[in-house]
């Protein structure tokens, strides 16, 4: 591994990019909003402009490639975006080839949660292992699986949809069409919904529910019950993952981590109760917090050109 790569995190409203060298040193980071209302061509122009600026400042010859984390399923071999609900104009679009044609550089597309998992493996809490699972706890629940140091994608690029594993049979209906998905019990959206059902408030954020739980009154007890349900649901999911993969490391990241002190104890109790593999490991199977925060996706996207090498396309105009 030599030179540097560019990692891009393309979200529903923002574009972030970073030049990162082969040792994991972040050379430069830029970001800004993207005007999605102007359509696909405008967003692609924003991406090309950001990439070109970084390449001009850090050199063309040393650039290993560009990795882009996108919310949605990726047909990896074809470089096509599928099910990009937050970016509908990218649906069924051969984004990789379009960008390579404009940039004349290797471009690799990846699901954003997969990119975050790879980032944690490269420069975060997973540096000591080649096998890990990352859960992202935010508005929804995402996931990424790293096996043998590489992303596990499945044959359609849809592996790692961990938020839609059932933890409550015949439970709450989920937007995916199933019932009882862990996303309906352990996401920030779920915490707010459970607080509403317990009459703690109609429009409380997950942080506000956490703040209520710090008190000593009856409302605090109800709020703590929300996080007990959250933790037990995550525990059922993690027990399933431990039993399935027998990996040494399971990481949790995302906006719900500040509530770790409330949901982690019931989560770990439930994993211990439900997973013989976890008990038999005698503490060597770790369930801990990820360390890179919202920069995990940038690191993982930048790492892609080194772990998923492709032949560089011709320069623009050739």
KOLDREN-202046 format. One line per 4 residues: their letters; for each residue x, y, z of C-alpha. Coordinates in steps of 0.25 Angstrom, whole numbers, plus 5000, padded with zeros to 4 digits. Last residue first. Example, Ala and Ser with C-alpha at 12.3 -4.5 7.8 and 13.67 -1.06 7.14 Angstrom:
// residues 2
SA = 5055:4996:5029 ~ 5049:4982:5031
// end
This chain:
// residues 318
XXXX = 4964:5038:4904 ~ 4956:5050:4908 ~ 4956:5047:4923 ~ 4968:5038:4927
XXXX = 4967:5024:4924 ~ 4961:5015:4935 ~ 4970:5009:4946 ~ 4969:4994:4947
XXXX = 4962:4990:4960 ~ 4967:4988:4974 ~ 4957:4984:4985 ~ 4966:4984:4998
XXXX = 4974:4996:4994 ~ 4964:5004:4987 ~ 4954:5001:4998 ~ 4962:5007:5009
XXXX = 4957:5022:5006 ~ 4943:5017:5007 ~ 4946:5011:5021 ~ 4953:5023:5026
XXXX = 4942:5032:5022 ~ 4931:5023:5027 ~ 4938:5022:5041 ~ 4938:5037:5042
XXXX = 4924:5038:5048 ~ 4929:5031:5061 ~ 4943:5025:5060 ~ 4943:5017:5073
XXXX = 4933:5006:5072 ~ 4927:5002:5085 ~ 4929:4988:5091 ~ 4924:4974:5090
XXXX = 4936:4965:5092 ~ 4937:4950:5090 ~ 4949:4946:5099 ~ 4941:4947:5112
XXXX = 4940:4933:5115 ~ 4937:4928:5100 ~ 4928:4918:5105 ~ 4918:4928:5110
XXXX = 4917:4935:5097 ~ 4916:4922:5089 ~ 4905:4917:5099 ~ 4897:4930:5094
XXXX = 4884:4933:5100 ~ 4887:4936:5115 ~ 4900:4943:5112 ~ 4894:4951:5101
XXXX = 4882:4955:5110 ~ 4891:4960:5121 ~ 4900:4968:5111 ~ 4888:4975:5106
XXXX = 4882:4977:5119 ~ 4895:4984:5124 ~ 4897:4991:5111 ~ 4884:4999:5110
XXXX = 4885:5009:5121 ~ 4900:5012:5122 ~ 4901:5012:5107 ~ 4891:5023:5105
XXXX = 4902:5032:5099 ~ 4903:5021:5089 ~ 4890:5024:5082 ~ 4895:5033:5071
XXXX = 4903:5023:5064 ~ 4913:5011:5067 ~ 4913:4997:5073 ~ 4924:4987:5071
XXXX = 4924:4972:5071 ~ 4938:4965:5072 ~ 4943:4951:5073 ~ 4934:4945:5062
XXXX = 4926:4932:5065 ~ 4918:4935:5053 ~ 4904:4930:5055 ~ 4904:4928:5070
XXXX = 4910:4941:5072 ~ 4900:4948:5062 ~ 4888:4941:5069 ~ 4893:4946:5082
XXXX = 4895:4960:5077 ~ 4881:4960:5072 ~ 4875:4955:5085 ~ 4884:4965:5093
XXXX = 4880:4977:5084 ~ 4865:4974:5088 ~ 4869:4973:5102 ~ 4876:4986:5102
XXXX = 4865:4994:5095 ~ 4854:4987:5104 ~ 4863:4992:5116 ~ 4865:5005:5110
XXXX = 4850:5008:5109 ~ 4848:5003:5124 ~ 4858:5013:5128 ~ 4848:5024:5122
XXXX = 4837:5018:5130 ~ 4845:5018:5143 ~ 4849:5033:5140 ~ 4835:5036:5138
XXXX = 4832:5030:5152 ~ 4842:5039:5159 ~ 4857:5038:5161 ~ 4863:5045:5149
XXXX = 4873:5041:5139 ~ 4863:5034:5131 ~ 4857:5047:5127 ~ 4870:5051:5120
XXXX = 4870:5038:5112 ~ 4856:5041:5107 ~ 4861:5054:5103 ~ 4873:5048:5096
XXXX = 4864:5039:5088 ~ 4856:5051:5084 ~ 4842:5053:5090 ~ 4831:5057:5081
XXXX = 4818:5051:5088 ~ 4823:5051:5102 ~ 4825:5041:5114 ~ 4812:5035:5111
XXXX = 4817:5020:5111 ~ 4813:5019:5096 ~ 4820:5032:5093 ~ 4833:5027:5100
XXXX = 4832:5014:5092 ~ 4832:5022:5079 ~ 4843:5031:5083 ~ 4852:5019:5087
XXXX = 4848:5012:5074 ~ 4852:5024:5065 ~ 4866:5024:5072 ~ 4867:5010:5069
XXXX = 4866:4998:5078 ~ 4851:4993:5077 ~ 4846:4994:5063 ~ 4860:4993:5057
XXXX = 4861:4979:5064 ~ 4850:4975:5054 ~ 4838:4969:5060 ~ 4829:4968:5048
XXXX = 4833:4968:5033 ~ 4829:4977:5021 ~ 4842:4985:5021 ~ 4834:4997:5028
XXXX = 4833:4988:5040 ~ 4821:4983:5047 ~ 4822:4982:5062 ~ 4824:4968:5068
XXXX = 4819:4955:5062 ~ 4832:4948:5066 ~ 4840:4959:5074 ~ 4855:4959:5071
XXXX = 4854:4958:5055 ~ 4866:4962:5047 ~ 4863:4975:5040 ~ 4873:4984:5046
XXXX = 4884:4974:5042 ~ 4883:4976:5027 ~ 4898:4971:5027 ~ 4897:4964:5013
XXXX = 4890:4971:5002 ~ 4901:4972:4991 ~ 4893:4962:4983 ~ 4903:4950:4985
XXXX = 4905:4953:4999 ~ 4913:4965:5003 ~ 4923:4961:5014 ~ 4934:4972:5014
XXXX = 4948:4968:5015 ~ 4958:4965:5026 ~ 4955:4951:5027 ~ 4941:4954:5029
XXXX = 4936:4968:5032 ~ 4921:4969:5034 ~ 4913:4982:5033 ~ 4901:4987:5040
XXXX = 4889:4997:5040 ~ 4879:5001:5050 ~ 4869:5012:5048 ~ 4869:5026:5053
XXXX = 4883:5023:5059 ~ 4889:5010:5064 ~ 4900:5005:5054 ~ 4904:4991:5057
XXXX = 4918:4986:5053 ~ 4922:4971:5052 ~ 4936:4966:5053 ~ 4946:4957:5047
XXXX = 4960:4962:5042 ~ 4964:4965:5056 ~ 4974:4975:5064 ~ 4970:4987:5056
XXXX = 4955:4986:5060 ~ 4953:4997:5069 ~ 4957:5007:5059 ~ 4967:5009:5047
XXXX = 4966:4998:5038 ~ 4955:4989:5044 ~ 4947:5001:5048 ~ 4948:5007:5034
XXXX = 4943:4994:5028 ~ 4931:4994:5037 ~ 4928:5008:5033 ~ 4929:5005:5018
XXXX = 4919:4993:5021 ~ 4910:5003:5027 ~ 4911:5013:5015 ~ 4908:5002:5005
XXXX = 4920:5002:4995 ~ 4924:5008:4982 ~ 4938:5008:4976 ~ 4944:5018:4967
XXXX = 4958:5016:4960 ~ 4962:5029:4953 ~ 4959:5036:4940 ~ 4950:5046:4947
XXXX = 4939:5048:4938 ~ 4938:5034:4932 ~ 4941:5028:4946 ~ 4929:5036:4951
XXXX = 4919:5031:4941 ~ 4925:5017:4942 ~ 4923:5016:4957 ~ 4909:5023:4957
XXXX = 4903:5012:4948 ~ 4889:5017:4953 ~ 4878:5007:4957 ~ 4873:5017:4967
XXXX = 4882:5029:4968 ~ 4871:5039:4967 ~ 4864:5033:4979 ~ 4875:5037:4989
XXXX = 4869:5035:5002 ~ 4863:5022:4998 ~ 4875:5017:4991 ~ 4869:5003:4988
XXXX = 4879:5000:4977 ~ 4892:5007:4973 ~ 4901:5001:4961 ~ 4916:4998:4961
XXXX = 4914:4986:4953 ~ 4923:4977:4961 ~ 4917:4983:4974 ~ 4903:4983:4972
XXXX = 4901:4993:4983 ~ 4889:4993:4993 ~ 4886:5007:4999 ~ 4892:5018:5007
XXXX = 4905:5021:4999 ~ 4920:5020:5003 ~ 4929:5025:4992 ~ 4944:5020:4990
XXXX = 4953:5027:4981 ~ 4966:5022:4976 ~ 4981:5019:4978 ~ 4984:5034:4976
XXXX = 5000:5036:4976 ~ 5001:5040:4962 ~ 4990:5051:4963 ~ 4995:5059:4974
XXXX = 4990:5064:4988 ~ 4985:5078:4985 ~ 4980:5075:4971 ~ 4974:5061:4975
XXXX = 4966:5068:4987 ~ 4960:5079:4977 ~ 4957:5068:4967 ~ 4950:5059:4977
XXXX = 4941:5071:4982 ~ 4938:5076:4968 ~ 4934:5062:4963 ~ 4925:5060:4975
XXXX = 4918:5073:4973 ~ 4916:5070:4958 ~ 4910:5057:4962 ~ 4900:5064:4971
XXXX = 4897:5074:4960 ~ 4895:5063:4949 ~ 4886:5055:4959 ~ 4876:5065:4962
XXXX = 4875:5080:4965 ~ 4867:5077:4978 ~ 4879:5069:4983 ~ 4887:5081:4986
XXXX = 4898:5075:4993 ~ 4903:5081:5007 ~ 4917:5082:5010 ~ 4930:5075:5014
XXXX = 4945:5075:5013 ~ 4955:5066:5020 ~ 4970:5067:5018 ~ 4982:5058:5020
XXXX = 4976:5048:5029 ~ 4987:5038:5033 ~ 4983:5024:5031 ~ 4997:5018:5028
XXXX = 4993:5018:5013 ~ 4989:5032:5013 ~ 4975:5038:5015 ~ 4969:5049:5006
XXXX = 4955:5052:5012 ~ 4941:5054:5006 ~ 4928:5058:5012 ~ 4915:5061:5004
XXXX = 4902:5065:5012 ~ 4887:5064:5011 ~ 4884:5049:5009 ~ 4898:5044:5011
XXXX = 4910:5042:5002 ~ 4922:5039:5010 ~ 4934:5040:5001 ~ 4948:5034:5003
XXXX = 4960:5038:4995 ~ 4972:5030:4994 ~ 4987:5032:4997 ~ 5001:5027:4993
XX = 5006:5013:4996 ~ 5000:5000:5000
// end
